Amino acid sequence: MAYPEDLLSEGEQVVIHKHPHWKMLVLPYLVLVVTLGVGIWLFTLAQDAGSPWDSISSIAIGVVALAVIAWLFLAPLFRWRTTHFIVTTDRVMAREGVIKRTGIDIPMSRISSVRFEHGLIDRIFGCGTLIVESSSQEPLEFDDIPQVEKVHSHIYREVNDNPYDDYRPSGAPQPTQPYTQPPDRR
C-alpha cells in the first residue's frame, strides 16, 4: 500500500513504507486460539450440564470471549495495521493509532546518526529496533522494523546523499578550492 501522495511535499518520493514486523502479532493470535478453545470447551460443558441456566451461561461465555478477543486480538491487530514507518527522500516519518493518531517527522537534514539493534530473536525473525538521533532531540526508537539493516542503510544513504555535505562516494571527485597564500602583512 503506497503512502498517500497528497501528504508528501513537491518532489518528495517514498523510499520505504513498512508496518511493524508480524512477530508482534504472534501473542495476539495465540490469545485468539486459546480463547476460542477455552470458550468452546466451556460452552460444551455448560450445554451438557442440563440446567435451566444453559442459555444465560452460554451468553455470558460468548460475551466474555468476545471481550477478550476484542481487547487482546483485534486491538493489537488494528494497532499493527495502522502503524506506518515511512522513509522518503526528504524525511523519516512514523504514524500510528486508530482513534488517536500520532505522528513524527524527522527531516533528513536533521538526522545526525542512525543505528540499529537486534537480539537473537529479532535476528531470527529478521527485524530489529531502529534508533534515529536528530541534532536537537533524544534518540527516537522504532521497534520491530522489518529488515532493519536494509532500512538503516537506506536512511544512511539518504542522509549522506546531500550534495552540500562532506560525504562523497569513493571515486567521486572532491570539490576543492585552490589554496591561495594570504598576503604578507608585516
N, C-alpha and C positions, 0 to 999 in steps of 0.2 A: 504494500500500500504506500503510495507516494505521499509525502507531506504536502499539505495544501499550498499550492503555488501562490495564492494571494497573501500568504503570511511571510513570504520571502521578499527581500529587497530587490531592486532592479539589478539584474546581472548576477544575482546570488543563485547558486545551484546546490542541490542536496548531494552530498558525497556519500554519507552513510545514514541510514534510518533503521533503527533496531528497537525491538521490545526487549525487556529483560529476558534472560535465559529461561527456558522452560523448566529448569530444575526447581524454580521457586513454586511450581505447581505440583510437585510430587506429593508433598504433605496434604494439600487440599484434595487431591484425587484419592489419596489413601483414606482421608476422613470421609469422603463420599462413599467409597466401597464399604468401609466399616459401618457407617451409619445406615446404609441400605441393608446390609447383612443383619445388623442388630435389630433394625426396625422390622424387617420381615420375620425374623425369629420371634420377637415379642408379639407381633401381630398374630402369628400362628398359635403361640401359647395362649393369647387372650381368646382366640376363637375356640380352642379346644377345651377351655375351662367350662363352657356351657352356662355361664352365669347371665343374669339379666343385664349386667353392665358391659356386655361384649361390645356393643356399638359405641358406648362412651369411651371405653378403654382404647378401641381401635382409632377413634377420632383423636384422642389425646396422644397416642403413639405417633400418628400421622403428623399432628401439629408440631410436636417436639422434633421429629425427624426433619420436617421442612424448615424449622427454625435453625437447626444445626447445619443443614445443608446450605441455607441462605447465608448464614454468618461465617461458616468455616470453609465453604467451597465457592459459592457464587461471588462473594465479596472479593476474595483474592483473585479470582478469575477476571472479574471486571477491572480490578486494580492493575493486573498484569496487562490486560488488553489496552487500557487507556494510558499506560506509561510508555513514553517515547523518548529515545535518545537519538538526537539528530546532529550530524556534523555537516555543515555547509561550507562553502568556500569562504565565508566571512565570519562564522561563529559556531560555537558549540551550544546546543540547546537541549534542555531536559523539560519534559512536560509530563505531569501525572495528575490523576484524580478523576473521579466520576462526577460527583456533585460539586465538590470544592476542587477547582482546578488550580494547580500551582505550576510555575514555570520559572526557569532561569536561562538567561542568555549570557554567554561569555564571548566577547569579541576575540577573534584570533590574535589581534594585535595586543591584547591584554594578558594573554597566556604567557607565563614565564617558564613553566615547566609542566611536563605531563609524564606520569609514570603509572605502572600497573602493578597489582599484587594478585597472586592466586596461589592458594594452597593445593594440597594433593587432590582433594575432592573437586575443586574448581578446575584443576588441570585435567582430571578425568572427564569432566563434563564439557571442557573447552570454553570456560568463561572465567571471569575474574572481576576485580574491582579496579576501576579507572580513577586515578587521582589527578585532578587538574588544579594547578596553582596559578592564580592570577596575581597581578602585580600589587593589588591592594586588599585582597581578602584572604581569609583562611582557606586552606585547600578544600576543594569540593570532591567528595567521593561518590562515585556512581557504581552501585553494586550490581552484580550479576549481568555484566555486559558480555554478550556472546562474542567469541573470537577477540578477546580483549587485546591481544598482542597486535592484531591487524588494525584494530581501531586506534591503538596507541601510535602505530606507525603512520597511519593516515593523518592523525592530528599533528604529529610531529612534522610531517611533510608540509601540511597546510600552514603551520606556524612559520616554518622556515622557508616557505616559498615566496616570501616578501622580497621583491627586488631591491628594496631600500635597506635591508638589514645586512649583517656581516656574513651570513651563510652563503656559500657558493658551492655547488656540486663539484666534485673533483673533475678536473679537466676544463672547467669553465674559466674564461678569462677573468682576472681580477681587475676591477676598475681601480686605477691608481691615478693619483695626481702627481705630476712631476715635482720633485723636491727642488725648491729654489732656496738658495742661500740668502738668509736675511742680510740686509745691508749692514756693514760695519759702522757702528755709531760711536766711535771713540772720540 
